Amino acid sequence: MRQVQEMTYFTNLPKEEFEKRKIEDLYSKRWDIKVAYKTLKTQLELERNVSTNV
């Protein structure tokens, strides 16, 4: 049996212009970007490295 998970989204997007499914899609894409950025930051040690022009 499949479990249903209820999600709550907070946004300032007008509900007249964005259906629930569209907001879910936007959050999903945003989350993917956030996770990818965190992975890159960790792998490249961006917190510790400072680049300069040579």
C-alpha positions in Angstrom: 0.0 0.0 0.0 1.4 3.4 -1.0 1.7 6.0 1.7 0.5 9.6 1.0 2.7 12.3 2.4 1.2 15.7 3.0 3.4 18.7 2.1 2.9 22.3 3.0 4.5 25.0 0.8 5.0 28.6 1.8 5.2 31.0 -1.1 4.4 34.6 -2.2 3.3 33.4 -5.6 -0.3 34.4 -6.5 -2.5 31.3 -6.2 -4.6 32.6 -9.1 -1.6 32.3 -11.4 0.0 29.1 -10.1 -1.8 25.8 -9.6 -0.8 23.5 -6.8 1.0 21.1 -9.1 3.1 23.9 -10.6 4.2 25.1 -7.2 5.1 21.5 -6.3 7.2 21.3 -9.5 9.0 24.6 -8.8 9.9 23.5 -5.3 11.1 20.2 -6.6 13.4 21.9 -9.1 14.6 24.4 -6.5 15.4 21.5 -4.1 17.4 19.7 -6.8 19.4 22.8 -7.5 20.1 23.3 -3.8 21.2 19.8 -3.3 23.5 20.0 -6.4 25.0 23.2 -5.2 25.7 21.7 -1.7 27.3 18.7 -3.3 29.6 20.8 -5.5 30.4 23.1 -2.6 31.5 20.1 -0.5 33.4 18.3 -3.3 35.2 21.5 -4.4 35.7 22.7 -0.8 34.4 26.1 -1.9 34.1 27.2 1.8 37.9 27.0 2.2 39.2 28.1 -1.3 39.4 31.7 -2.4 40.2 32.3 -6.1 42.2 35.2 -7.4 43.2 36.5 -10.8 46.7 35.7 -11.8 
